[in-house]
Amino acid sequence: MEDNITVLLDRVSKIYRMGEVEVHALKEVSLEVHRGEFIVILGPSGSGKTTMLNLIGGIDTPTSGKIVVGGRDISRLSEKELTAFRRETVGFVFQFFNLIPTLTARENVEFALDLVPREKRGSAKEILEKVGLGDRADHFPSQLSGGEQQRVAIARALAKRPPVVLCDEPTGELDYDTGKMILRLMRDIATEERCNFVVVTHNSAIAQMADTVVKLHSGEISSITRNEKPEDPENLVW
């Protein structure tokens, strides 16, 4: 695999069995994600977006096909190996911020740092400063706005210095202006850190700011579009 490819999906399928019924969530999906790209996976509910994200993140395993993340084939890892992979290699940002309410912003990031080897750790203070929250480090989630909580969630995801950050509807709980600010932050970090943000959304406007847009329909990729000039998040309207 080329050095600048951080995620590779090769003819990946996922079938869920519910009694006698088989649900084909993904069908023979192939995709390459290049280092530093901001990727948007777009599609309606039930198209397979979250399934694809879960497979890349090692939350689920494919029925067939191969998945390589950060140079490692995760397709056939044991559950113990997948747990270590999730803990050390990928970052996650969700629609609901999932912060620990009894910990400060700094402590939420430090909690994530405690789960990874020392040589992979960043500094909680430096990471919070990167997302513009250096002066809010000692505040609890209840003392932070929705946008600030999502920035803490991004800082927590970056704590392990992952090659890939997976985001499931990261602006879904935010107002319009705050959502644009979070998108700009994620795209800037992708460029500066040469890591990938892979964002799942149903919001087609967000696709305008992506380097690459992957459209899913009924578990299949209907198109892959590379934007030569991604839109500035400030200009998005939805």
C-alpha positions as CSV (number, residue, x, y, z in Angstrom):
1,M,0.0,0.0,0.0
2,E,1.3,3.5,-0.8
3,D,2.7,5.5,2.1
4,N,0.2,8.3,1.6
5,I,-2.8,6.0,1.8
6,T,-4.0,5.9,5.4
7,V,-7.3,4.0,4.9
8,L,-8.0,1.3,2.3
9,L,-11.2,-0.6,1.8
10,D,-11.0,-3.4,-0.7
11,R,-14.3,-4.9,-1.8
12,V,-15.7,-4.7,1.7
13,S,-19.2,-6.1,2.4
14,K,-21.1,-6.3,5.7
15,I,-24.1,-8.5,6.2
16,Y,-26.2,-8.4,9.3
17,R,-28.3,-11.5,10.0
18,M,-31.5,-11.1,11.9
19,G,-33.0,-14.6,12.2
20,E,-33.8,-15.7,8.7
21,V,-33.3,-12.2,7.3
22,E,-30.0,-10.9,5.8
23,V,-29.4,-7.2,5.7
24,H,-26.7,-6.2,3.2
25,A,-25.5,-3.0,4.9
26,L,-22.4,-2.6,2.6
27,K,-21.8,-4.3,-0.8
28,E,-18.4,-4.7,-2.3
29,V,-17.2,-1.2,-1.2
30,S,-13.7,0.0,-2.3
31,L,-12.1,3.3,-1.2
32,E,-8.7,4.9,-0.7
33,V,-8.2,7.7,1.7
34,H,-5.0,9.8,1.3
35,R,-3.1,11.4,4.1
36,G,-4.3,14.8,5.2
37,E,-7.6,14.6,3.3
38,F,-10.9,15.8,4.8
39,I,-13.4,13.2,3.7
40,V,-17.2,13.4,3.8
41,I,-19.4,10.3,3.5
42,L,-22.8,11.4,2.4
43,G,-26.1,9.5,2.1
44,P,-29.6,9.1,3.5
45,S,-30.5,7.2,6.5
46,G,-29.9,3.5,6.0
47,S,-27.4,4.0,3.2
48,G,-24.5,2.4,5.1
49,K,-22.6,5.5,6.3
50,T,-22.4,4.5,10.0
51,T,-21.6,0.9,9.1
52,M,-18.6,2.1,7.0
53,L,-17.4,4.3,9.8
54,N,-17.7,1.5,12.3
55,L,-15.7,-0.8,10.1
56,I,-12.9,1.7,9.6
57,G,-12.8,2.3,13.4
58,G,-12.7,-1.4,14.3
59,I,-16.0,-1.2,16.1
60,D,-17.4,-3.8,13.7
61,T,-15.8,-6.4,11.4
62,P,-16.5,-7.0,7.7
63,T,-18.3,-10.0,6.4
64,S,-15.8,-10.0,3.5
65,G,-13.1,-7.9,2.0
66,K,-10.1,-6.2,3.4
67,I,-9.7,-3.0,5.6
68,V,-6.2,-1.4,6.1
69,V,-5.8,1.5,8.5
70,G,-2.5,3.2,9.2
71,G,-0.7,0.4,7.3
72,R,-2.4,-2.4,9.4
73,D,-4.8,-4.9,8.1
74,I,-7.6,-4.9,10.7
75,S,-10.0,-7.2,8.8
76,R,-9.2,-10.3,10.8
77,L,-8.0,-9.0,14.1
78,S,-9.2,-10.7,17.3
79,E,-11.5,-8.8,19.7
80,K,-8.5,-8.1,22.0
81,E,-6.5,-6.7,19.1
82,L,-9.4,-4.6,17.9
83,T,-9.7,-3.1,21.3
84,A,-6.1,-2.1,21.3
85,F,-6.5,-0.7,17.8
86,R,-9.4,1.5,18.8
87,R,-7.6,2.7,21.9
88,E,-4.3,3.5,20.2
89,T,-4.9,4.2,16.5
90,V,-8.1,6.0,15.7
91,G,-9.9,9.0,17.2
92,F,-13.7,9.2,17.5
93,V,-16.0,12.3,17.5
94,F,-19.7,11.8,17.9
95,Q,-22.9,13.9,17.5
96,F,-23.4,13.7,21.2
97,F,-20.2,14.8,22.9
98,N,-19.9,11.9,25.3
99,L,-17.7,13.8,27.7
100,I,-17.4,12.5,31.3
101,P,-19.5,15.1,33.3
102,T,-17.5,14.8,36.5
103,L,-14.2,15.6,34.8
104,T,-12.9,18.9,33.6
105,A,-12.0,19.5,30.0
106,R,-8.3,18.9,30.8
107,E,-9.2,15.7,32.7
108,N,-11.4,14.4,29.9
109,V,-8.4,14.7,27.6
110,E,-6.0,13.2,30.1
111,F,-8.4,10.3,30.6
112,A,-7.9,9.5,26.9
113,L,-4.1,10.0,27.2
114,D,-4.0,7.4,29.9
115,L,-5.3,4.7,27.5
116,V,-2.4,5.0,25.0
117,P,1.3,4.2,25.2
118,R,3.4,7.0,26.6
119,E,5.4,7.5,23.4
120,K,2.1,8.3,21.5
121,R,0.8,10.8,24.0
122,G,0.4,14.5,23.4
123,S,0.0,17.1,26.1
124,A,-3.5,17.8,27.3
125,K,-2.7,21.5,27.7
126,E,-1.2,21.8,24.2
127,I,-4.1,19.9,22.6
128,L,-6.7,22.1,24.3
129,E,-4.9,25.2,23.2
130,K,-4.9,23.8,19.6
131,V,-8.7,23.8,19.7
132,G,-8.9,27.2,21.3
133,L,-9.8,26.1,24.8
134,G,-6.6,26.7,26.8
135,D,-8.4,29.1,29.1
136,R,-11.3,26.7,29.6
137,A,-9.2,23.6,30.6
138,D,-10.5,23.6,34.2
139,H,-14.2,23.9,33.4
140,F,-16.6,21.0,33.6
141,P,-18.8,20.1,30.6
142,S,-21.8,21.7,32.2
143,Q,-19.9,25.0,32.3
144,L,-19.1,24.8,28.5
145,S,-21.3,25.6,25.5
146,G,-22.1,22.9,22.9
147,G,-19.4,24.1,20.6
148,E,-16.8,24.1,23.4
149,Q,-17.9,20.6,24.4
150,Q,-17.4,19.4,20.9
151,R,-14.0,21.0,20.8
152,V,-13.1,19.1,23.9
153,A,-14.3,16.0,22.2
154,I,-12.0,16.8,19.2
155,A,-9.1,17.4,21.6
156,R,-9.8,14.1,23.2
157,A,-9.8,12.3,19.8
158,L,-6.5,14.0,18.9
159,A,-4.8,13.0,22.2
160,K,-3.4,9.8,20.8
161,R,-2.1,11.5,17.7
162,P,-4.2,9.2,15.4
163,P,-3.7,9.0,11.7
164,V,-7.5,9.0,11.3
165,V,-10.3,10.8,13.2
166,L,-13.8,9.4,12.6
167,C,-16.7,11.8,13.1
168,D,-20.4,10.8,13.1
169,E,-22.7,13.8,12.5
170,P,-20.3,16.1,14.5
171,T,-22.4,19.2,13.9
172,G,-25.8,17.6,14.4
173,E,-26.3,19.0,17.9
174,L,-24.8,22.5,17.1
175,D,-26.3,25.7,15.8
176,Y,-25.4,27.0,12.4
177,D,-22.5,29.3,13.3
178,T,-21.0,26.9,15.8
179,G,-21.2,24.1,13.3
180,K,-19.3,26.1,10.8
181,M,-16.6,26.9,13.4
182,I,-16.2,23.2,14.3
183,L,-15.9,22.2,10.6
184,R,-13.2,24.9,10.0
185,L,-11.3,23.7,13.0
186,M,-11.4,20.0,11.8
187,R,-10.3,20.9,8.3
188,D,-7.5,23.1,9.6
189,I,-6.2,20.3,11.9
190,A,-6.4,17.8,9.0
191,T,-4.1,20.1,7.0
192,E,-1.7,21.0,9.8
193,E,-1.4,17.5,11.3
194,R,-1.5,15.6,8.0
195,C,-4.2,13.3,9.5
196,N,-7.6,12.4,8.1
197,F,-11.0,13.5,9.3
198,V,-13.7,11.2,7.9
199,V,-17.1,12.8,8.5
200,V,-20.4,11.0,8.2
201,T,-23.3,13.3,7.5
202,H,-26.7,13.5,5.8
203,N,-26.0,17.3,5.2
204,S,-25.0,17.8,1.6
205,A,-23.8,21.3,2.2
206,I,-20.9,20.0,4.3
207,A,-19.7,18.0,1.3
208,Q,-18.8,21.3,-0.4
209,M,-15.8,21.8,2.0
210,A,-14.4,18.3,1.6
211,D,-11.4,17.2,-0.3
212,T,-13.3,14.0,-1.2
213,V,-17.0,13.2,-1.1
214,V,-18.2,9.6,-1.0
215,K,-21.9,9.2,-1.7
216,L,-23.5,6.0,-0.5
217,H,-26.9,4.6,-1.6
218,S,-28.3,1.3,-0.4
219,G,-24.9,0.1,0.8
220,E,-23.1,0.8,-2.4
221,I,-20.8,3.7,-3.4
222,S,-22.7,5.7,-6.1
223,S,-20.0,8.2,-6.6
224,I,-16.6,9.5,-5.4
225,T,-15.9,13.2,-6.1
226,R,-12.7,15.0,-5.4
227,N,-13.1,18.8,-5.0
228,E,-10.2,20.8,-6.6
229,K,-11.2,23.9,-4.6
230,P,-13.0,22.9,-1.4
231,E,-15.4,25.6,-0.1
232,D,-14.5,27.7,2.9
233,P,-16.7,26.5,5.8
234,E,-17.7,30.1,6.4
235,N,-19.5,30.1,3.1
236,L,-21.6,27.0,3.7
237,V,-25.4,27.4,3.9
238,W,-27.7,24.7,5.2
